[in-house]
Amino acid sequence: MAANGYLCAEARPLIFIANNLPPLPLQKTYELWLIPEQGAPIPAGPFKPKAHGSATVINPPLPPDTIAKTFAMTVEDDAGATSPTTPIAMRSAGE
């Protein structure tokens, strides 16, 4: 089954929920990115899914007044990144 995710961008706090995420290689993590209406992707934090592939990110640290147009998810080193370093693994429109 393919991975899927949902970003509730209008909610405060912001909530991201994903299911069916594949396991990660050692020393790797998923990283959530918010894609604003203008400008570069904003890191919303690294996260690791539970054993059955689900993950939730609640209230990631973001600059004030950020309006997310979409989200993206990449696979990064455990420490995370300041900009995406790998291809987008998942991307969707915020709701």
C-alpha positions in Angstrom: 0.0 0.0 0.0 1.3 3.5 -0.9 2.2 6.0 1.8 -0.2 8.9 2.3 -0.3 12.0 4.4 -2.6 14.8 5.4 -1.7 18.3 6.5 -4.3 20.4 8.2 -2.7 23.8 7.5 -5.7 25.8 8.8 -5.5 24.2 12.2 -3.6 25.8 15.0 -1.6 24.0 16.1 -0.7 22.7 12.7 -1.1 18.9 12.4 0.5 16.4 9.9 -0.6 12.8 9.9 0.9 10.0 7.7 0.2 6.3 7.2 1.9 3.4 5.5 5.4 5.0 5.5 8.1 2.6 4.5 10.8 1.7 7.1 13.9 3.9 7.0 17.5 2.9 6.5 19.7 3.3 9.6 20.7 6.9 10.5 17.9 8.3 8.3 14.7 10.1 9.2 11.8 11.6 7.4 11.6 15.4 7.4 8.5 17.5 6.9 8.7 20.7 4.9 6.1 23.4 4.5 6.0 25.0 1.2 4.8 28.6 1.7 2.9 30.7 -0.9 6.3 32.4 -1.6 9.8 31.5 -0.8 11.9 28.4 -0.1 10.7 25.3 1.8 10.6 25.7 5.6 11.8 22.7 7.7 9.0 21.6 10.0 11.1 18.9 11.7 12.5 15.4 11.3 10.4 12.4 12.5 10.4 8.6 12.5 7.3 6.5 11.9 6.1 3.9 14.3 6.8 0.3 13.5 3.5 0.0 11.5 4.3 3.1 9.4 2.2 5.8 11.0 3.5 9.2 12.1 2.1 12.4 13.5 3.8 15.8 13.7 1.9 18.4 15.9 2.8 22.0 16.1 6.2 22.0 14.4 8.3 25.1 15.1 7.6 27.6 12.3 8.2 31.3 11.7 5.3 33.5 12.8 2.6 34.2 10.2 3.7 31.3 8.0 1.0 30.2 5.5 1.6 26.8 4.1 0.5 26.2 0.5 1.5 22.5 0.4 3.8 20.1 2.3 6.6 17.9 1.2 8.5 15.1 2.9 12.0 13.9 2.3 14.4 11.3 3.7 17.3 13.0 5.4 20.2 12.2 7.8 19.1 11.8 11.4 20.0 15.4 12.3 17.6 16.8 9.7 18.4 19.5 7.2 17.9 23.2 6.6 16.8 22.6 3.0 15.8 19.4 1.2 18.8 17.3 0.2 17.0 14.3 -1.4 14.1 14.0 -3.8 10.6 14.6 -2.5 9.1 11.3 -1.1 5.6 12.7 -0.7 3.9 16.0 -1.6 0.4 17.2 -1.3 -1.9 20.2 -1.1 -2.7 21.5 2.4 -6.3 21.5 3.4 
